[in-house]
Amino acid sequence: MNRYIAPLVLGLSGIAILVWLGTWQIQRLEWKRGILDDIETTIAGDPQPLPRLIDPEAQRYQPVVLNGEIGSDTLAVLVSVKQRGAGWRLVSAFQTEDGRRILLDRGYVPVEQKDLPRYAGTVTVRGNLHWPDDRNSSTPDNDPAKNIWYARDIGPMAEALGTEPLLVITREMSPADKGVTPLPVDTGGIPNDHLQYAITWFSLAAVWLIMTGVWIWRLKTGKES
């Protein structure tokens, strides 16, 4: 009987740890779903005035409706869009009715349309405030001289266009921004891999259980060398 103690202790301990890890990932899954639901609710909420005091954590995704004028200067940010391919996000200065100048992410155009003339004039914009995190350790430096940006770096962009460091992502524009496809904020880019992690841990627990059973069977039948 003593010879079964080691495989049972090792087996049950490993299974318990793996099941606990899987359960923890299920809990994390529910937590992340709650966060994503809150973000979706915020994105689709009632429009709020542009803030005077900026708080990115509290104001991220805040919906706004703005009347004003798009400027003629536009910055081009390299981007890749599913089912469309490489292209450019166009970011322009936008002056509101009360005289504030902010950044406006107008949306996507294909690579070859980067330097085409764009509408500049009076519009109504429905969108959301955002502080994007496009940059990582492998992101190249921007090249403002060639109007090639690799990330929406709000500070440098605001300096280049003479605006406040405040960015609105267009959801709808009236009149429509001809040739530009809006890329509104959503939760699609926020990872939620906890279900896959949970399946992995539970699968490993099942494998561990089988291996433990085989070990004990070999001991019982005398086939353990």
Summary of the structure (lengths in Angstrom):
residues: 225
radius of gyration: 26.5
end to end distance: 17.1
largest distance: 87.0
contacts: 625
relative contact order: 0.20
helix: 39%
strand: 27%
